[in-house]
């Protein structure tokens, strides 16, 4: 088996995506050998992923996942169905394949990037590792089911869930920051602010990736079923992110409010409007992550200055 500087090896499912790429990049910096499984090897790769070893495979095919996971210490499940199509039908088979692969290959630790959508912000303004998962959305309930499957499997396979807020930063393909707040590849003429007077939790991907890597370095301190929360950059007023964008581009910009009312009107017809309407509470109620357990393990949370993080995110999106 090929080994890195620390003799450890990881498989990242979804390494071509934002979270998976950030975790893979951090692990490479920490001396790991990193395998990235994707349905199609990217034609071009980020400089920070140059040492990543690509494996062609589909997370929906058990044999592919088991073969790719052979001899690894960690399996990072950061994958979603292609184009998020049939998400509700496919995410559970995908996680079951990762659980089976972990069992088949020496019980490697199975790692999941968790989300805030498992919770109802109207009743949980601050969540910790023990908060009840009372999701209001269909996808949130499926995410809670997914985490329960991991908890059930943790008697045989060690599990780590790292929960974070909405992603932004270099490598982010799909996010509220990149697809709603700013216009990718263009000179900014306005900002759309989804927040409606409520605090919101943001996760800068390079910081989140570094958090995963530091936690892996402390494997001997992790519980068989470990859940930690990444506090990230909390926007107390709901306006701090828009102000940081304007400071980054060096000029004042008009701020438009997200037309949530329109999604509520269209929600009964299903599809994307219904999915958006279901997560409106996460933009109209504050939700903050308590990172107490993370601090117990690491001492401090990796955290880039907000202004520096926003500048890097905008540069990656080609915004000016």
GICOR-V246942 format. One record per pair of residues at least 24 apart in sequence whose C-alpha atoms are under 7 Angstrom apart, sorted by the first residue. I is the first residue (numbers start at 1). GAP is how many residues later the second one is. D is the distance in Angstrom with one decimal. If there is no record, write none. Layout:
# GICOR-V246942
i=I gap=GAP d=D
i=I gap=GAP d=D
This chain:
# GICOR-V246942
i=3 gap=30 d=5.8
i=4 gap=27 d=5.3
i=4 gap=28 d=4.8
i=4 gap=29 d=4.8
i=5 gap=26 d=4.7
i=5 gap=27 d=6.5
i=6 gap=25 d=5.4
i=6 gap=26 d=6.1
i=7 gap=25 d=6.9
i=8 gap=24 d=5.3
i=8 gap=25 d=6.4
i=8 gap=65 d=6.4
i=9 gap=24 d=4.7
i=9 gap=25 d=5.8
i=9 gap=63 d=4.9
i=9 gap=64 d=5.5
i=9 gap=65 d=6.9
i=10 gap=24 d=4.9
i=10 gap=25 d=6.1
i=10 gap=62 d=5.3
i=10 gap=63 d=5.8
i=10 gap=64 d=4.8
i=10 gap=65 d=5.9
i=11 gap=24 d=4.7
i=11 gap=25 d=5.9
i=11 gap=58 d=6.1
i=11 gap=61 d=6.5
i=11 gap=63 d=6.3
i=11 gap=64 d=4.9
i=11 gap=65 d=6.2
i=12 gap=24 d=4.9
i=12 gap=25 d=6.3
i=12 gap=63 d=6.0
i=12 gap=64 d=4.7
i=12 gap=65 d=6.5
i=12 gap=66 d=6.9
i=13 gap=24 d=5.1
i=13 gap=25 d=6.8
i=13 gap=63 d=6.0
i=13 gap=64 d=5.2
i=13 gap=65 d=5.5
i=13 gap=66 d=5.4
i=14 gap=24 d=6.1
i=14 gap=64 d=5.1
i=14 gap=65 d=4.2
i=17 gap=156 d=6.8
i=18 gap=153 d=4.9
i=18 gap=154 d=4.4
i=18 gap=155 d=6.0
i=19 gap=59 d=6.5
i=19 gap=186 d=6.6
i=20 gap=58 d=5.2
i=22 gap=183 d=6.0
i=22 gap=184 d=5.8
i=22 gap=187 d=4.8
i=23 gap=186 d=4.1
i=23 gap=187 d=6.9
i=23 gap=189 d=6.4
i=23 gap=190 d=7.0
i=25 gap=24 d=5.7
i=26 gap=183 d=5.5
i=26 gap=184 d=5.2
i=26 gap=187 d=5.9
i=27 gap=186 d=5.5
i=30 gap=183 d=7.0
i=59 gap=35 d=5.7
i=60 gap=33 d=6.7
i=60 gap=34 d=5.2
i=62 gap=35 d=5.2
i=65 gap=32 d=6.8
i=65 gap=33 d=6.7
i=65 gap=36 d=6.1
i=66 gap=35 d=4.4
i=66 gap=38 d=6.9
i=69 gap=32 d=6.4
i=69 gap=36 d=6.6
i=70 gap=35 d=5.5
i=71 gap=34 d=6.3
i=72 gap=36 d=6.5
i=73 gap=35 d=4.8
i=73 gap=36 d=6.4
i=74 gap=34 d=5.1
i=74 gap=35 d=4.8
i=74 gap=36 d=6.0
i=75 gap=33 d=6.6
i=75 gap=34 d=6.2
i=75 gap=35 d=4.9
i=75 gap=36 d=6.0
i=76 gap=34 d=6.1
i=76 gap=35 d=4.7
i=76 gap=36 d=6.1
i=77 gap=34 d=5.9
i=77 gap=35 d=5.2
i=78 gap=34 d=6.5
i=78 gap=35 d=6.4
i=88 gap=51 d=6.9
i=92 gap=54 d=6.3
i=102 gap=55 d=6.6
i=103 gap=54 d=6.3
i=107 gap=50 d=5.1
i=108 gap=49 d=6.8
i=109 gap=48 d=6.3
i=109 gap=49 d=4.7
i=109 gap=50 d=5.5
i=110 gap=48 d=6.3
i=110 gap=49 d=4.8
i=110 gap=50 d=6.3
i=111 gap=48 d=5.8
i=111 gap=49 d=4.7
i=111 gap=50 d=5.8
i=112 gap=48 d=6.4
i=112 gap=49 d=4.8
i=112 gap=50 d=6.5
i=113 gap=48 d=5.9
i=113 gap=49 d=5.1
i=113 gap=50 d=5.9
i=114 gap=47 d=5.9
i=114 gap=48 d=5.5
i=114 gap=49 d=4.1
i=114 gap=50 d=6.3
i=115 gap=48 d=5.3
i=115 gap=49 d=5.6
i=115 gap=50 d=6.3
i=116 gap=47 d=7.0
i=116 gap=48 d=6.7
i=116 gap=49 d=6.0
i=118 gap=25 d=6.1
i=118 gap=26 d=5.5
i=121 gap=160 d=6.5
i=121 gap=161 d=6.1
i=121 gap=164 d=5.8
i=121 gap=165 d=6.4
i=121 gap=166 d=5.5
i=122 gap=159 d=6.8
i=122 gap=163 d=5.9
i=124 gap=163 d=6.9
i=125 gap=161 d=5.5
i=125 gap=162 d=4.4
i=125 gap=163 d=6.2
i=126 gap=161 d=5.5
i=126 gap=162 d=4.7
i=126 gap=163 d=5.8
i=126 gap=164 d=6.5
i=127 gap=161 d=6.4
i=127 gap=162 d=5.2
i=127 gap=163 d=5.8
i=128 gap=101 d=6.9
i=128 gap=161 d=6.2
i=128 gap=162 d=5.0
i=129 gap=98 d=6.0
i=129 gap=99 d=6.4
i=129 gap=100 d=7.0
i=137 gap=141 d=5.2
i=137 gap=142 d=6.6
i=151 gap=74 d=6.4
i=154 gap=70 d=6.1
i=154 gap=71 d=5.7
i=158 gap=66 d=4.5
i=158 gap=67 d=6.0
i=159 gap=65 d=6.0
i=159 gap=66 d=4.9
i=159 gap=67 d=6.1
i=160 gap=65 d=6.1
i=160 gap=66 d=4.8
i=160 gap=67 d=5.8
i=161 gap=65 d=6.3
i=161 gap=66 d=4.7
i=161 gap=67 d=6.4
i=162 gap=65 d=6.0
i=162 gap=66 d=5.1
i=162 gap=67 d=5.8
i=162 gap=68 d=6.8
i=163 gap=65 d=6.3
i=163 gap=66 d=4.8
i=163 gap=67 d=5.9
i=164 gap=39 d=6.0
i=164 gap=65 d=6.2
i=164 gap=66 d=5.1
i=164 gap=67 d=6.7
i=165 gap=36 d=4.8
i=165 gap=37 d=4.8
i=165 gap=38 d=5.3
i=166 gap=35 d=6.4
i=166 gap=36 d=4.8
i=166 gap=37 d=5.7
i=167 gap=35 d=6.0
i=167 gap=36 d=4.8
i=167 gap=37 d=6.0
i=167 gap=38 d=6.3
i=168 gap=35 d=6.3
i=168 gap=36 d=5.2
i=168 gap=37 d=6.1
i=168 gap=145 d=6.6
i=169 gap=35 d=5.5
i=169 gap=36 d=5.6
i=169 gap=140 d=6.7
i=169 gap=143 d=6.5
i=169 gap=144 d=4.1
i=170 gap=142 d=6.6
i=170 gap=143 d=5.3
i=170 gap=146 d=5.3
i=184 gap=133 d=5.3
i=184 gap=134 d=6.2
i=184 gap=135 d=6.0
i=185 gap=132 d=5.8
i=185 gap=133 d=4.3
i=185 gap=134 d=5.2
i=186 gap=132 d=6.5
i=186 gap=133 d=5.1
i=186 gap=134 d=6.7
i=187 gap=132 d=5.5
i=187 gap=133 d=4.6
i=188 gap=131 d=6.4
i=188 gap=132 d=5.9
i=189 gap=64 d=6.4
i=190 gap=63 d=5.3
i=190 gap=64 d=5.0
i=190 gap=65 d=5.9
i=191 gap=51 d=6.9
i=191 gap=62 d=6.8
i=191 gap=63 d=6.4
i=191 gap=64 d=4.8
i=191 gap=65 d=6.1
i=192 gap=63 d=5.7
i=192 gap=64 d=4.7
i=192 gap=65 d=5.7
i=192 gap=66 d=6.2
i=193 gap=49 d=6.9
i=193 gap=62 d=6.6
i=193 gap=63 d=6.2
i=193 gap=64 d=5.3
i=193 gap=65 d=6.1
i=194 gap=63 d=6.3
i=194 gap=64 d=5.0
i=194 gap=89 d=6.3
i=195 gap=43 d=5.3
i=195 gap=88 d=4.8
i=195 gap=89 d=6.3
i=196 gap=42 d=6.8
i=196 gap=87 d=6.1
i=196 gap=88 d=5.0
i=197 gap=40 d=6.2
i=197 gap=41 d=5.5
i=197 gap=87 d=6.7
i=198 gap=39 d=5.8
i=198 gap=40 d=5.2
i=198 gap=85 d=6.5
i=198 gap=86 d=5.5
i=198 gap=87 d=5.2
i=198 gap=88 d=4.9
i=199 gap=35 d=6.9
i=199 gap=36 d=5.1
i=199 gap=37 d=4.3
i=199 gap=38 d=5.2
i=199 gap=39 d=4.9
i=199 gap=86 d=7.0
i=199 gap=87 d=4.3
i=199 gap=88 d=6.5
i=200 gap=34 d=5.8
i=200 gap=35 d=5.1
i=200 gap=36 d=6.7
i=200 gap=38 d=6.2
i=200 gap=83 d=6.9
i=200 gap=86 d=5.8
i=200 gap=87 d=6.1
i=200 gap=88 d=7.0
i=201 gap=31 d=6.7
i=201 gap=32 d=6.1
i=201 gap=33 d=4.6
i=201 gap=34 d=6.2
i=201 gap=86 d=6.7
i=201 gap=87 d=6.0
i=202 gap=30 d=5.7
i=202 gap=31 d=5.1
i=202 gap=32 d=6.0
i=203 gap=29 d=4.8
i=203 gap=30 d=6.2
i=204 gap=28 d=6.8
i=204 gap=105 d=6.8
i=207 gap=95 d=5.3
i=207 gap=96 d=5.8
i=207 gap=97 d=6.7
i=210 gap=92 d=6.8
i=211 gap=91 d=6.3
i=228 gap=63 d=6.7
i=228 gap=65 d=5.8
i=228 gap=66 d=5.4
i=229 gap=60 d=6.0
i=229 gap=61 d=6.3
i=229 gap=62 d=4.7
i=229 gap=65 d=6.3
i=230 gap=59 d=6.7
i=230 gap=61 d=5.6
i=231 gap=58 d=5.0
i=231 gap=59 d=6.3
i=231 gap=60 d=5.6
i=232 gap=71 d=6.9
i=244 gap=63 d=5.8
i=244 gap=66 d=6.7
i=245 gap=65 d=6.4
i=248 gap=59 d=6.8
i=248 gap=62 d=6.9
i=248 gap=63 d=5.5
i=249 gap=71 d=5.9
